[in-house]
Amino acid sequence: MIQNNMKRAEANDPVALQDMAKRHYHEGDYERSFRYWTKAAELGDAEAHHCLSVMYVKGECVEKDEKMDLYHEEEAAIRGHPTARFYLACMELINERFGRAVKHLIIAANLGFDE
């Protein structure tokens, strides 16, 4: 299975890139996971954008960077990632932009976010 995923990742299959990134991330190899998620994000994968956002928040393999965090979270949200919408709502609440926060929360709920 891993060999098959590697071949698919080499062929720029976003699902395989995502799988490889998660595997390396959980093994603590943040550098490889970052590379795989970056490639998947370049191909438009919403989950990859969200995961890159988390890496920028935590400073895993990269310097902490609020602008890159926001960029990747917005890209994930645009592509329909419900958790990204929720996080954007939280950012808007912190900045006291309540109307925008409510809009993000409504979209997140419509996308299935129920936490």
Secondary structure in CASP SS format (residue, H / E / C, confidence):
PFRMAT SS
TARGET T0000
AUTHOR 0000-0000-0000
METHOD secondary structure of the structure
MODEL  1
M C 1.00
I H 1.00
Q H 1.00
N H 1.00
N H 1.00
M H 1.00
K H 1.00
R H 1.00
A H 1.00
E H 1.00
A C 1.00
N C 1.00
D C 1.00
P H 1.00
V H 1.00
A H 1.00
L H 1.00
Q H 1.00
D H 1.00
M H 1.00
A H 1.00
K H 1.00
R H 1.00
H H 1.00
Y H 1.00
H H 1.00
E C 1.00
G C 1.00
D C 1.00
Y H 1.00
E H 1.00
R H 1.00
S H 1.00
F H 1.00
R H 1.00
Y H 1.00
W H 1.00
T H 1.00
K H 1.00
A H 1.00
A H 1.00
E H 1.00
L C 1.00
G C 1.00
D C 1.00
A H 1.00
E H 1.00
A H 1.00
H H 1.00
H H 1.00
C H 1.00
L H 1.00
S H 1.00
V H 1.00
M H 1.00
Y H 1.00
V H 1.00
K H 1.00
G C 1.00
E C 1.00
C C 1.00
V C 1.00
E C 1.00
K C 1.00
D C 1.00
E H 1.00
K H 1.00
M H 1.00
D H 1.00
L H 1.00
Y H 1.00
H H 1.00
E H 1.00
E H 1.00
E H 1.00
A H 1.00
A H 1.00
I H 1.00
R C 1.00
G C 1.00
H C 1.00
P H 1.00
T H 1.00
A H 1.00
R H 1.00
F H 1.00
Y H 1.00
L H 1.00
A H 1.00
C H 1.00
M H 1.00
E H 1.00
L H 1.00
I H 1.00
N C 1.00
E C 1.00
R C 1.00
F H 1.00
G H 1.00
R H 1.00
A H 1.00
V H 1.00
K H 1.00
H H 1.00
L H 1.00
I H 1.00
I H 1.00
A H 1.00
A H 1.00
N H 1.00
L C 1.00
G C 1.00
F C 1.00
D C 1.00
E C 1.00
END
